[in-house]
Amino acid sequence: MVMFDYFEDVLEGVEFLIAVGSIVGLLGLFVGLIFLIWGSKRMRYQMTGVVIVSFILLAVCGPDAGIKYFRIFR
């Protein structure tokens, strides 16, 4: 019984990390696109990397995992 409780806690932690990755990906995509449009040339170069990493996070974690986990739009 103790092993099952341990694995259940580990899975809850993984689910939390996926939800946080989804929120960070959405936030990074939003901020990155804003600075890509209105930022300086140096800022655009840096935000290109942020947008790429955000797309990778959203591909891995899913765009709605964090919204459902944290119940943002309910």
N, CA, C, O and CB atoms as a CASP TS submission, in Angstrom:
PFRMAT TS
TARGET T0000
AUTHOR 0000-0000-0000
METHOD Language model
MODEL 1
PARENT N/A
ATOM      1  N   MET     1       0.813  -1.191   0.000  1.00  0.00           N
ATOM      2  CA  MET     1       0.000   0.000   0.000  1.00  0.00           C
ATOM      3  C   MET     1       0.864   1.266   0.000  1.00  0.00           C
ATOM      4  O   MET     1       0.495   2.270  -0.608  1.00  0.00           O
ATOM      5  CB  MET     1      -0.929  -0.008   1.199  1.00  0.00           C
ATOM      6  N   VAL     2       1.989   1.217   0.668  1.00  0.00           N
ATOM      7  CA  VAL     2       2.849   2.389   0.738  1.00  0.00           C
ATOM      8  C   VAL     2       3.437   2.694  -0.647  1.00  0.00           C
ATOM      9  O   VAL     2       3.591   3.860  -1.011  1.00  0.00           O
ATOM     10  CB  VAL     2       3.978   2.173   1.774  1.00  0.00           C
ATOM     11  N   MET     3       3.762   1.660  -1.408  1.00  0.00           N
ATOM     12  CA  MET     3       4.307   1.864  -2.749  1.00  0.00           C
ATOM     13  C   MET     3       3.296   2.563  -3.650  1.00  0.00           C
ATOM     14  O   MET     3       3.659   3.453  -4.420  1.00  0.00           O
ATOM     15  CB  MET     3       4.723   0.524  -3.366  1.00  0.00           C
ATOM     16  N   PHE     4       2.022   2.163  -3.556  1.00  0.00           N
ATOM     17  CA  PHE     4       1.005   2.784  -4.391  1.00  0.00           C
ATOM     18  C   PHE     4       0.814   4.251  -4.021  1.00  0.00           C
ATOM     19  O   PHE     4       0.607   5.087  -4.901  1.00  0.00           O
ATOM     20  CB  PHE     4      -0.316   2.031  -4.264  1.00  0.00           C
ATOM     21  N   ASP     5       0.880   4.572  -2.735  1.00  0.00           N
ATOM     22  CA  ASP     5       0.770   5.969  -2.316  1.00  0.00           C
ATOM     23  C   ASP     5       1.951   6.778  -2.843  1.00  0.00           C
ATOM     24  O   ASP     5       1.787   7.924  -3.262  1.00  0.00           O
ATOM     25  CB  ASP     5       0.696   6.070  -0.781  1.00  0.00           C
ATOM     26  N   TYR     6       3.139   6.179  -2.820  1.00  0.00           N
ATOM     27  CA  TYR     6       4.328   6.865  -3.310  1.00  0.00           C
ATOM     28  C   TYR     6       4.200   7.167  -4.799  1.00  0.00           C
ATOM     29  O   TYR     6       4.458   8.288  -5.237  1.00  0.00           O
ATOM     30  CB  TYR     6       5.581   6.024  -3.043  1.00  0.00           C
ATOM     31  N   PHE     7       3.798   6.152  -5.579  1.00  0.00           N
ATOM     32  CA  PHE     7       3.674   6.355  -7.021  1.00  0.00           C
ATOM     33  C   PHE     7       2.539   7.324  -7.355  1.00  0.00           C
ATOM     34  O   PHE     7       2.623   8.063  -8.336  1.00  0.00           O
ATOM     35  CB  PHE     7       3.443   5.018  -7.723  1.00  0.00           C
ATOM     36  N   GLU     8       1.493   7.323  -6.553  1.00  0.00           N
ATOM     37  CA  GLU     8       0.410   8.279  -6.758  1.00  0.00           C
ATOM     38  C   GLU     8       0.895   9.709  -6.529  1.00  0.00           C
ATOM     39  O   GLU     8       0.531  10.619  -7.274  1.00  0.00           O
ATOM     40  CB  GLU     8      -0.765   7.963  -5.827  1.00  0.00           C
ATOM     41  N   ASP     9       1.711   9.904  -5.504  1.00  0.00           N
ATOM     42  CA  ASP     9       2.279  11.231  -5.249  1.00  0.00           C
ATOM     43  C   ASP     9       3.242  11.653  -6.357  1.00  0.00           C
ATOM     44  O   ASP     9       3.277  12.823  -6.738  1.00  0.00           O
ATOM     45  CB  ASP     9       3.001  11.247  -3.901  1.00  0.00           C
ATOM     46  N   VAL    10       4.015  10.713  -6.868  1.00  0.00           N
ATOM     47  CA  VAL    10       4.937  11.019  -7.969  1.00  0.00           C
ATOM     48  C   VAL    10       4.149  11.414  -9.211  1.00  0.00           C
ATOM     49  O   VAL    10       4.516  12.370  -9.893  1.00  0.00           O
ATOM     50  CB  VAL    10       5.855   9.808  -8.276  1.00  0.00           C
ATOM     51  N   LEU    11       3.085  10.702  -9.511  1.00  0.00           N
ATOM     52  CA  LEU    11       2.270  11.036 -10.678  1.00  0.00           C
ATOM     53  C   LEU    11       1.578  12.391 -10.526  1.00  0.00           C
ATOM     54  O   LEU    11       1.431  13.125 -11.504  1.00  0.00           O
ATOM     55  CB  LEU    11       1.229   9.950 -10.913  1.00  0.00           C
ATOM     56  N   GLU    12       1.152  12.729  -9.299  1.00  0.00           N
ATOM     57  CA  GLU    12       0.580  14.054  -9.064  1.00  0.00           C
ATOM     58  C   GLU    12       1.627  15.143  -9.294  1.00  0.00           C
ATOM     59  O   GLU    12       1.310  16.207  -9.826  1.00  0.00           O
ATOM     60  CB  GLU    12       0.017  14.152  -7.634  1.00  0.00           C
ATOM     61  N   GLY    13       2.862  14.882  -8.900  1.00  0.00           N
ATOM     62  CA  GLY    13       3.941  15.840  -9.147  1.00  0.00           C
ATOM     63  C   GLY    13       4.222  16.018 -10.622  1.00  0.00           C
ATOM     64  O   GLY    13       4.449  17.137 -11.080  1.00  0.00           O
ATOM     65  N   VAL    14       4.211  14.930 -11.370  1.00  0.00           N
ATOM     66  CA  VAL    14       4.434  15.007 -12.823  1.00  0.00           C
ATOM     67  C   VAL    14       3.286  15.769 -13.488  1.00  0.00           C
ATOM     68  O   VAL    14       3.510  16.577 -14.389  1.00  0.00           O
ATOM     69  CB  VAL    14       4.567  13.580 -13.441  1.00  0.00           C
ATOM     70  N   GLU    15       2.066  15.508 -13.040  1.00  0.00           N
ATOM     71  CA  GLU    15       0.917  16.231 -13.589  1.00  0.00           C
ATOM     72  C   GLU    15       1.026  17.730 -13.311  1.00  0.00           C
ATOM     73  O   GLU    15       0.692  18.545 -14.171  1.00  0.00           O
ATOM     74  CB  GLU    15      -0.392  15.679 -13.000  1.00  0.00           C
ATOM     75  N   PHE    16       1.490  18.096 -12.123  1.00  0.00           N
ATOM     76  CA  PHE    16       1.692  19.505 -11.787  1.00  0.00           C
ATOM     77  C   PHE    16       2.759  20.124 -12.677  1.00  0.00           C
ATOM     78  O   PHE    16       2.582  21.242 -13.161  1.00  0.00           O
ATOM     79  CB  PHE    16       2.083  19.657 -10.311  1.00  0.00           C
ATOM     80  N   LEU    17       3.863  19.419 -12.902  1.00  0.00           N
ATOM     81  CA  LEU    17       4.924  19.954 -13.751  1.00  0.00           C
ATOM     82  C   LEU    17       4.465  20.138 -15.192  1.00  0.00           C
ATOM     83  O   LEU    17       4.859  21.103 -15.848  1.00  0.00           O
ATOM     84  CB  LEU    17       6.132  19.040 -13.710  1.00  0.00           C
ATOM     85  N   ILE    18       3.646  19.233 -15.687  1.00  0.00           N
ATOM     86  CA  ILE    18       3.100  19.384 -17.035  1.00  0.00           C
ATOM     87  C   ILE    18       2.191  20.600 -17.106  1.00  0.00           C
ATOM     88  O   ILE    18       2.224  21.344 -18.086  1.00  0.00           O
ATOM     89  CB  ILE    18       2.332  18.121 -17.455  1.00  0.00           C
ATOM     90  N   ALA    19       1.374  20.810 -16.069  1.00  0.00           N
ATOM     91  CA  ALA    19       0.491  21.975 -16.049  1.00  0.00           C
ATOM     92  C   ALA    19       1.283  23.272 -15.981  1.00  0.00           C
ATOM     93  O   ALA    19       0.937  24.240 -16.658  1.00  0.00           O
ATOM     94  CB  ALA    19      -0.469  21.892 -14.869  1.00  0.00           C
ATOM     95  N   VAL    20       2.341  23.307 -15.175  1.00  0.00           N
ATOM     96  CA  VAL    20       3.175  24.506 -15.086  1.00  0.00           C
ATOM     97  C   VAL    20       3.886  24.757 -16.418  1.00  0.00           C
ATOM     98  O   VAL    20       3.994  25.905 -16.849  1.00  0.00           O
ATOM     99  CB  VAL    20       4.210  24.367 -13.939  1.00  0.00           C
ATOM    100  N   GLY    21       4.363  23.714 -17.068  1.00  0.00           N
ATOM    101  CA  GLY    21       4.992  23.856 -18.380  1.00  0.00           C
ATOM    102  C   GLY    21       4.026  24.405 -19.409  1.00  0.00           C
ATOM    103  O   GLY    21       4.416  25.195 -20.269  1.00  0.00           O
ATOM    104  N   SER    22       2.786  24.002 -19.332  1.00  0.00           N
ATOM    105  CA  SER    22       1.786  24.519 -20.257  1.00  0.00           C
ATOM    106  C   SER    22       1.536  26.005 -20.024  1.00  0.00           C
ATOM    107  O   SER    22       1.445  26.773 -20.981  1.00  0.00           O
ATOM    108  CB  SER    22       0.482  23.740 -20.118  1.00  0.00           C
ATOM    109  N   ILE    23       1.424  26.415 -18.767  1.00  0.00           N
ATOM    110  CA  ILE    23       1.197  27.833 -18.448  1.00  0.00           C
ATOM    111  C   ILE    23       2.410  28.673 -18.861  1.00  0.00           C
ATOM    112  O   ILE    23       2.255  29.755 -19.426  1.00  0.00           O
ATOM    113  CB  ILE    23       0.908  28.015 -16.929  1.00  0.00           C
ATOM    114  N   VAL    24       3.611  28.175 -18.580  1.00  0.00           N
ATOM    115  CA  VAL    24       4.826  28.904 -18.963  1.00  0.00           C
ATOM    116  C   VAL    24       4.924  29.012 -20.484  1.00  0.00           C
ATOM    117  O   VAL    24       5.331  30.049 -21.008  1.00  0.00           O
ATOM    118  CB  VAL    24       6.086  28.203 -18.393  1.00  0.00           C
ATOM    119  N   GLY    25       4.555  27.951 -21.188  1.00  0.00           N
ATOM    120  CA  GLY    25       4.568  27.989 -22.648  1.00  0.00           C
ATOM    121  C   GLY    25       3.591  29.000 -23.212  1.00  0.00           C
ATOM    122  O   GLY    25       3.926  29.735 -24.141  1.00  0.00           O
ATOM    123  N   LEU    26       2.380  29.048 -22.659  1.00  0.00           N
ATOM    124  CA  LEU    26       1.402  30.031 -23.122  1.00  0.00           C
ATOM    125  C   LEU    26       1.856  31.456 -22.823  1.00  0.00           C
ATOM    126  O   LEU    26       1.729  32.345 -23.665  1.00  0.00           O
ATOM    127  CB  LEU    26       0.045  29.772 -22.475  1.00  0.00           C
ATOM    128  N   LEU    27       2.382  31.664 -21.630  1.00  0.00           N
ATOM    129  CA  LEU    27       2.857  32.999 -21.257  1.00  0.00           C
ATOM    130  C   LEU    27       4.046  33.413 -22.116  1.00  0.00           C
ATOM    131  O   LEU    27       4.114  34.555 -22.572  1.00  0.00           O
ATOM    132  CB  LEU    27       3.242  33.038 -19.771  1.00  0.00           C
ATOM    133  N   GLY    28       4.985  32.492 -22.340  1.00  0.00           N
ATOM    134  CA  GLY    28       6.141  32.793 -23.179  1.00  0.00           C
ATOM    135  C   GLY    28       5.752  33.086 -24.611  1.00  0.00           C
ATOM    136  O   GLY    28       6.326  33.972 -25.244  1.00  0.00           O
ATOM    137  N   LEU    29       4.785  32.351 -25.126  1.00  0.00           N
ATOM    138  CA  LEU    29       4.312  32.605 -26.485  1.00  0.00           C
ATOM    139  C   LEU    29       3.660  33.981 -26.589  1.00  0.00           C
ATOM    140  O   LEU    29       3.909  34.719 -27.542  1.00  0.00           O
ATOM    141  CB  LEU    29       3.322  31.518 -26.918  1.00  0.00           C
ATOM    142  N   PHE    30       2.836  34.319 -25.619  1.00  0.00           N
ATOM    143  CA  PHE    30       2.157  35.613 -25.615  1.00  0.00           C
ATOM    144  C   PHE    30       3.151  36.766 -25.521  1.00  0.00           C
ATOM    145  O   PHE    30       3.099  37.700 -26.321  1.00  0.00           O
ATOM    146  CB  PHE    30       1.166  35.685 -24.459  1.00  0.00           C
ATOM    147  N   VAL    31       4.055  36.702 -24.546  1.00  0.00           N
ATOM    148  CA  VAL    31       5.052  37.772 -24.364  1.00  0.00           C
ATOM    149  C   VAL    31       6.021  37.810 -25.540  1.00  0.00           C
ATOM    150  O   VAL    31       6.386  38.889 -26.008  1.00  0.00           O
ATOM    151  CB  VAL    31       5.832  37.573 -23.042  1.00  0.00           C
ATOM    152  N   GLY    32       6.436  36.649 -26.016  1.00  0.00           N
ATOM    153  CA  GLY    32       7.360  36.594 -27.140  1.00  0.00           C
ATOM    154  C   GLY    32       6.803  37.215 -28.401  1.00  0.00           C
ATOM    155  O   GLY    32       7.504  37.943 -29.103  1.00  0.00           O
ATOM    156  N   LEU    33       5.535  36.931 -28.693  1.00  0.00           N
ATOM    157  CA  LEU    33       4.922  37.518 -29.882  1.00  0.00           C
ATOM    158  C   LEU    33       4.747  39.023 -29.748  1.00  0.00           C
ATOM    159  O   LEU    33       4.893  39.750 -30.730  1.00  0.00           O
ATOM    160  CB  LEU    33       3.579  36.869 -30.152  1.00  0.00           C
ATOM    161  N   ILE    34       4.439  39.498 -28.555  1.00  0.00           N
ATOM    162  CA  ILE    34       4.318  40.948 -28.347  1.00  0.00           C
ATOM    163  C   ILE    34       5.659  41.625 -28.610  1.00  0.00           C
ATOM    164  O   ILE    34       5.717  42.635 -29.312  1.00  0.00           O
ATOM    165  CB  ILE    34       3.828  41.261 -26.907  1.00  0.00           C
ATOM    166  N   PHE    35       6.741  41.076 -28.049  1.00  0.00           N
ATOM    167  CA  PHE    35       8.052  41.700 -28.251  1.00  0.00           C
ATOM    168  C   PHE    35       8.604  41.469 -29.656  1.00  0.00           C
ATOM    169  O   PHE    35       9.429  42.251 -30.130  1.00  0.00           O
ATOM    170  CB  PHE    35       9.035  41.171 -27.228  1.00  0.00           C
ATOM    171  N   LEU    36       8.165  40.414 -30.321  1.00  0.00           N
ATOM    172  CA  LEU    36       8.558  40.241 -31.727  1.00  0.00           C
ATOM    173  C   LEU    36       7.955  41.331 -32.598  1.00  0.00           C
ATOM    174  O   LEU    36       8.574  41.776 -33.564  1.00  0.00           O
ATOM    175  CB  LEU    36       8.127  38.859 -32.244  1.00  0.00           C
ATOM    176  N   ILE    37       6.752  41.758 -32.256  1.00  0.00           N
ATOM    177  CA  ILE    37       6.081  42.781 -33.058  1.00  0.00           C
ATOM    178  C   ILE    37       6.603  44.173 -32.730  1.00  0.00           C
ATOM    179  O   ILE    37       6.907  44.952 -33.634  1.00  0.00           O
ATOM    180  CB  ILE    37       4.570  42.724 -32.836  1.00  0.00           C
ATOM    181  N   TRP    38       6.710  44.496 -31.432  1.00  0.00           N
ATOM    182  CA  TRP    38       7.021  45.868 -31.043  1.00  0.00           C
ATOM    183  C   TRP    38       8.399  46.056 -30.419  1.00  0.00           C
ATOM    184  O   TRP    38       8.698  47.152 -29.945  1.00  0.00           O
ATOM    185  CB  TRP    38       5.996  46.347 -30.091  1.00  0.00           C
ATOM    186  N   GLY    39       9.235  45.052 -30.400  1.00  0.00           N
ATOM    187  CA  GLY    39      10.539  45.173 -29.766  1.00  0.00           C
ATOM    188  C   GLY    39      11.619  45.700 -30.695  1.00  0.00           C
ATOM    189  O   GLY    39      11.422  45.833 -31.903  1.00  0.00           O
ATOM    190  N   SER    40      12.762  45.994 -30.098  1.00  0.00           N
ATOM    191  CA  SER    40      13.906  46.420 -30.891  1.00  0.00           C
ATOM    192  C   SER    40      14.510  45.210 -31.603  1.00  0.00           C
ATOM    193  O   SER    40      14.059  44.082 -31.405  1.00  0.00           O
ATOM    194  CB  SER    40      14.966  47.121 -30.000  1.00  0.00           C
ATOM    195  N   LYS    41      15.525  45.445 -32.425  1.00  0.00           N
ATOM    196  CA  LYS    41      16.121  44.354 -33.205  1.00  0.00           C
ATOM    197  C   LYS    41      16.749  43.306 -32.287  1.00  0.00           C
ATOM    198  O   LYS    41      16.594  42.107 -32.516  1.00  0.00           O
ATOM    199  CB  LYS    41      17.178  44.906 -34.180  1.00  0.00           C
ATOM    200  N   ARG    42      17.453  43.754 -31.257  1.00  0.00           N
ATOM    201  CA  ARG    42      18.076  42.815 -30.316  1.00  0.00           C
ATOM    202  C   ARG    42      17.016  42.031 -29.539  1.00  0.00           C
ATOM    203  O   ARG    42      17.169  40.833 -29.302  1.00  0.00           O
ATOM    204  CB  ARG    42      18.998  43.569 -29.336  1.00  0.00           C
ATOM    205  N   MET    43      15.947  42.715 -29.149  1.00  0.00           N
ATOM    206  CA  MET    43      14.865  42.064 -28.417  1.00  0.00           C
ATOM    207  C   MET    43      14.161  41.039 -29.302  1.00  0.00           C
ATOM    208  O   MET    43      13.761  39.978 -28.822  1.00  0.00           O
ATOM    209  CB  MET    43      13.859  43.106 -27.903  1.00  0.00           C
ATOM    210  N   ARG    44      14.007  41.346 -30.590  1.00  0.00           N
ATOM    211  CA  ARG    44      13.387  40.391 -31.512  1.00  0.00           C
ATOM    212  C   ARG    44      14.216  39.118 -31.624  1.00  0.00           C
ATOM    213  O   ARG    44      13.672  38.015 -31.680  1.00  0.00           O
ATOM    214  CB  ARG    44      13.208  41.022 -32.897  1.00  0.00           C
ATOM    215  N   TYR    45      15.528  39.279 -31.655  1.00  0.00           N
ATOM    216  CA  TYR    45      16.415  38.113 -31.741  1.00  0.00           C
ATOM    217  C   TYR    45      16.244  37.224 -30.511  1.00  0.00           C
ATOM    218  O   TYR    45      16.170  36.002 -30.637  1.00  0.00           O
ATOM    219  CB  TYR    45      17.891  38.558 -31.879  1.00  0.00           C
ATOM    220  N   GLN    46      16.180  37.826 -29.325  1.00  0.00           N
ATOM    221  CA  GLN    46      16.025  37.047 -28.095  1.00  0.00           C
ATOM    222  C   GLN    46      14.635  36.425 -28.011  1.00  0.00           C
ATOM    223  O   GLN    46      14.493  35.284 -27.572  1.00  0.00           O
ATOM    224  CB  GLN    46      16.281  37.930 -26.867  1.00  0.00           C
ATOM    225  N   MET    47      13.630  37.150 -28.420  1.00  0.00           N
ATOM    226  CA  MET    47      12.267  36.649 -28.318  1.00  0.00           C
ATOM    227  C   MET    47      11.985  35.539 -29.329  1.00  0.00           C
ATOM    228  O   MET    47      11.059  34.750 -29.136  1.00  0.00           O
ATOM    229  CB  MET    47      11.283  37.784 -28.513  1.00  0.00           C
ATOM    230  N   THR    48      12.766  35.470 -30.396  1.00  0.00           N
ATOM    231  CA  THR    48      12.626  34.349 -31.318  1.00  0.00           C
ATOM    232  C   THR    48      12.924  33.039 -30.597  1.00  0.00           C
ATOM    233  O   THR    48      12.220  32.049 -30.793  1.00  0.00           O
ATOM    234  CB  THR    48      13.561  34.522 -32.534  1.00  0.00           C
ATOM    235  N   GLY    49      13.950  33.027 -29.774  1.00  0.00           N
ATOM    236  CA  GLY    49      14.264  31.849 -28.965  1.00  0.00           C
ATOM    237  C   GLY    49      13.181  31.533 -27.954  1.00  0.00           C
ATOM    238  O   GLY    49      12.861  30.366 -27.728  1.00  0.00           O
ATOM    239  N   VAL    50      12.612  32.566 -27.343  1.00  0.00           N
ATOM    240  CA  VAL    50      11.532  32.357 -26.377  1.00  0.00           C
ATOM    241  C   VAL    50      10.313  31.745 -27.051  1.00  0.00           C
ATOM    242  O   VAL    50       9.679  30.849 -26.495  1.00  0.00           O
ATOM    243  CB  VAL    50      11.152  33.680 -25.701  1.00  0.00           C
ATOM    244  N   VAL    51       9.985  32.223 -28.240  1.00  0.00           N
ATOM    245  CA  VAL    51       8.830  31.687 -28.960  1.00  0.00           C
ATOM    246  C   VAL    51       9.079  30.232 -29.364  1.00  0.00           C
ATOM    247  O   VAL    51       8.167  29.409 -29.287  1.00  0.00           O
ATOM    248  CB  VAL    51       8.524  32.545 -30.208  1.00  0.00           C
ATOM    249  N   ILE    52      10.280  29.910 -29.786  1.00  0.00           N
ATOM    250  CA  ILE    52      10.602  28.528 -30.166  1.00  0.00           C
ATOM    251  C   ILE    52      10.502  27.603 -28.961  1.00  0.00           C
ATOM    252  O   ILE    52       9.916  26.524 -29.055  1.00  0.00           O
ATOM    253  CB  ILE    52      12.016  28.448 -30.779  1.00  0.00           C
ATOM    254  N   VAL    53      11.068  28.015 -27.830  1.00  0.00           N
ATOM    255  CA  VAL    53      10.987  27.200 -26.607  1.00  0.00           C
ATOM    256  C   VAL    53       9.532  27.077 -26.143  1.00  0.00           C
ATOM    257  O   VAL    53       9.127  26.022 -25.656  1.00  0.00           O
ATOM    258  CB  VAL    53      11.860  27.818 -25.479  1.00  0.00           C
ATOM    259  N   SER    54       8.758  28.130 -26.289  1.00  0.00           N
ATOM    260  CA  SER    54       7.350  28.083 -25.905  1.00  0.00           C
ATOM    261  C   SER    54       6.572  27.097 -26.775  1.00  0.00           C
ATOM    262  O   SER    54       5.725  26.359 -26.271  1.00  0.00           O
ATOM    263  CB  SER    54       6.726  29.476 -26.004  1.00  0.00           C
ATOM    264  N   PHE    55       6.858  27.082 -28.080  1.00  0.00           N
ATOM    265  CA  PHE    55       6.210  26.101 -28.955  1.00  0.00           C
ATOM    266  C   PHE    55       6.580  24.672 -28.549  1.00  0.00           C
ATOM    267  O   PHE    55       5.733  23.780 -28.579  1.00  0.00           O
ATOM    268  CB  PHE    55       6.602  26.351 -30.421  1.00  0.00           C
ATOM    269  N   ILE    56       7.831  24.457 -28.175  1.00  0.00           N
ATOM    270  CA  ILE    56       8.262  23.123 -27.736  1.00  0.00           C
ATOM    271  C   ILE    56       7.542  22.731 -26.447  1.00  0.00           C
ATOM    272  O   ILE    56       7.072  21.601 -26.315  1.00  0.00           O
ATOM    273  CB  ILE    56       9.797  23.085 -27.525  1.00  0.00           C
ATOM    274  N   LEU    57       7.456  23.669 -25.494  1.00  0.00           N
ATOM    275  CA  LEU    57       6.731  23.390 -24.239  1.00  0.00           C
ATOM    276  C   LEU    57       5.264  23.072 -24.510  1.00  0.00           C
ATOM    277  O   LEU    57       4.709  22.144 -23.923  1.00  0.00           O
ATOM    278  CB  LEU    57       6.836  24.590 -23.274  1.00  0.00           C
ATOM    279  N   LEU    58       4.646  23.829 -25.385  1.00  0.00           N
ATOM    280  CA  LEU    58       3.242  23.567 -25.695  1.00  0.00           C
ATOM    281  C   LEU    58       3.060  22.252 -26.434  1.00  0.00           C
ATOM    282  O   LEU    58       2.039  21.586 -26.263  1.00  0.00           O
ATOM    283  CB  LEU    58       2.667  24.700 -26.521  1.00  0.00           C
ATOM    284  N   ALA    59       4.032  21.867 -27.250  1.00  0.00           N
ATOM    285  CA  ALA    59       3.940  20.579 -27.944  1.00  0.00           C
ATOM    286  C   ALA    59       4.069  19.420 -26.962  1.00  0.00           C
ATOM    287  O   ALA    59       3.400  18.398 -27.113  1.00  0.00           O
ATOM    288  CB  ALA    59       5.025  20.474 -29.028  1.00  0.00           C
ATOM    289  N   VAL    60       4.926  19.577 -25.957  1.00  0.00           N
ATOM    290  CA  VAL    60       5.137  18.510 -24.981  1.00  0.00           C
ATOM    291  C   VAL    60       4.006  18.473 -23.954  1.00  0.00           C
ATOM    292  O   VAL    60       3.473  17.406 -23.650  1.00  0.00           O
ATOM    293  CB  VAL    60       6.487  18.693 -24.275  1.00  0.00           C
ATOM    294  N   CYS    61       3.645  19.630 -23.424  1.00  0.00           N
ATOM    295  CA  CYS    61       2.701  19.692 -22.305  1.00  0.00           C
ATOM    296  C   CYS    61       1.245  19.848 -22.736  1.00  0.00           C
ATOM    297  O   CYS    61       0.338  19.482 -21.989  1.00  0.00           O
ATOM    298  CB  CYS    61       3.069  20.829 -21.404  1.00  0.00           C
ATOM    299  N   GLY    62       1.017  20.375 -23.906  1.00  0.00           N
ATOM    300  CA  GLY    62      -0.351  20.614 -24.351  1.00  0.00           C
ATOM    301  C   GLY    62      -0.802  22.009 -23.973  1.00  0.00           C
ATOM    302  O   GLY    62      -0.492  22.488 -22.882  1.00  0.00           O
ATOM    303  N   PRO    63      -1.524  22.661 -24.854  1.00  0.00           N
ATOM    304  CA  PRO    63      -1.902  24.051 -24.584  1.00  0.00           C
ATOM    305  C   PRO    63      -2.992  24.207 -23.526  1.00  0.00           C
ATOM    306  O   PRO    63      -3.108  25.277 -22.929  1.00  0.00           O
ATOM    307  CB  PRO    63      -2.359  24.695 -25.851  1.00  0.00           C
ATOM    308  N   ASP    64      -3.791  23.175 -23.277  1.00  0.00           N
ATOM    309  CA  ASP    64      -4.888  23.331 -22.326  1.00  0.00           C
ATOM    310  C   ASP    64      -4.676  22.594 -21.006  1.00  0.00           C
ATOM    311  O   ASP    64      -5.557  22.624 -20.147  1.00  0.00           O
ATOM    312  CB  ASP    64      -6.155  22.857 -22.952  1.00  0.00           C
ATOM    313  N   ALA    65      -3.545  21.942 -20.823  1.00  0.00           N
ATOM    314  CA  ALA    65      -3.312  21.182 -19.593  1.00  0.00           C
ATOM    315  C   ALA    65      -3.266  22.088 -18.374  1.00  0.00           C
ATOM    316  O   ALA    65      -3.866  21.770 -17.347  1.00  0.00           O
ATOM    317  CB  ALA    65      -2.015  20.392 -19.696  1.00  0.00           C
ATOM    318  N   GLY    66      -2.571  23.200 -18.467  1.00  0.00           N
ATOM    319  CA  GLY    66      -2.472  24.115 -17.339  1.00  0.00           C
ATOM    320  C   GLY    66      -3.783  24.819 -17.046  1.00  0.00           C
ATOM    321  O   GLY    66      -4.119  25.068 -15.888  1.00  0.00           O
ATOM    322  N   ILE    67      -4.517  25.137 -18.092  1.00  0.00           N
ATOM    323  CA  ILE    67      -5.802  25.822 -17.909  1.00  0.00           C
ATOM    324  C   ILE    67      -6.783  24.893 -17.195  1.00  0.00           C
ATOM    325  O   ILE    67      -7.521  25.333 -16.313  1.00  0.00           O
ATOM    326  CB  ILE    67      -6.385  26.282 -19.276  1.00  0.00           C
ATOM    327  N   LYS    68      -6.796  23.631 -17.564  1.00  0.00           N
ATOM    328  CA  LYS    68      -7.690  22.676 -16.900  1.00  0.00           C
ATOM    329  C   LYS    68      -7.221  22.364 -15.483  1.00  0.00           C
ATOM    330  O   LYS    68      -8.044  22.256 -14.574  1.00  0.00           O
ATOM    331  CB  LYS    68      -7.784  21.383 -17.713  1.00  0.00           C
ATOM    332  N   TYR    69      -5.909  22.216 -15.278  1.00  0.00           N
ATOM    333  CA  TYR    69      -5.378  21.843 -13.972  1.00  0.00           C
ATOM    334  C   TYR    69      -5.613  22.934 -12.945  1.00  0.00           C
ATOM    335  O   TYR    69      -6.044  22.653 -11.827  1.00  0.00           O
ATOM    336  CB  TYR    69      -3.896  21.536 -14.071  1.00  0.00           C
ATOM    337  N   PHE    70      -5.334  24.176 -13.312  1.00  0.00           N
ATOM    338  CA  PHE    70      -5.472  25.292 -12.383  1.00  0.00           C
ATOM    339  C   PHE    70      -6.862  25.941 -12.438  1.00  0.00           C
ATOM    340  O   PHE    70      -7.137  26.877 -11.688  1.00  0.00           O
ATOM    341  CB  PHE    70      -4.413  26.331 -12.676  1.00  0.00           C
ATOM    342  N   ARG    71      -7.731  25.451 -13.317  1.00  0.00           N
ATOM    343  CA  ARG    71      -9.120  25.938 -13.473  1.00  0.00           C
ATOM    344  C   ARG    71      -9.144  27.450 -13.660  1.00  0.00           C
ATOM    345  O   ARG    71      -9.763  28.174 -12.880  1.00  0.00           O
ATOM    346  CB  ARG    71      -9.980  25.546 -12.244  1.00  0.00           C
ATOM    347  N   ILE    72      -8.466  27.914 -14.696  1.00  0.00           N
ATOM    348  CA  ILE    72      -8.317  29.342 -14.926  1.00  0.00           C
ATOM    349  C   ILE    72      -9.594  29.965 -15.507  1.00  0.00           C
ATOM    350  O   ILE    72     -10.020  31.021 -15.039  1.00  0.00           O
ATOM    351  CB  ILE    72      -7.141  29.595 -15.860  1.00  0.00           C
ATOM    352  N   PHE    73     -10.196  29.353 -16.485  1.00  0.00           N
ATOM    353  CA  PHE    73     -11.357  29.950 -17.147  1.00  0.00           C
ATOM    354  C   PHE    73     -12.659  29.260 -16.762  1.00  0.00           C
ATOM    355  O   PHE    73     -13.503  29.016 -17.624  1.00  0.00           O
ATOM    356  CB  PHE    73     -11.180  29.899 -18.651  1.00  0.00           C
ATOM    357  N   ARG    74     -12.836  28.944 -15.490  1.00  0.00           N
ATOM    358  CA  ARG    74     -14.089  28.324 -15.045  1.00  0.00           C
ATOM    359  C   ARG    74     -14.805  29.226 -14.107  1.00  0.00           C
ATOM    360  O   ARG    74     -15.883  28.883 -13.622  1.00  0.00           O
ATOM    361  CB  ARG    74     -13.841  26.984 -14.382  1.00  0.00           C
TER
END
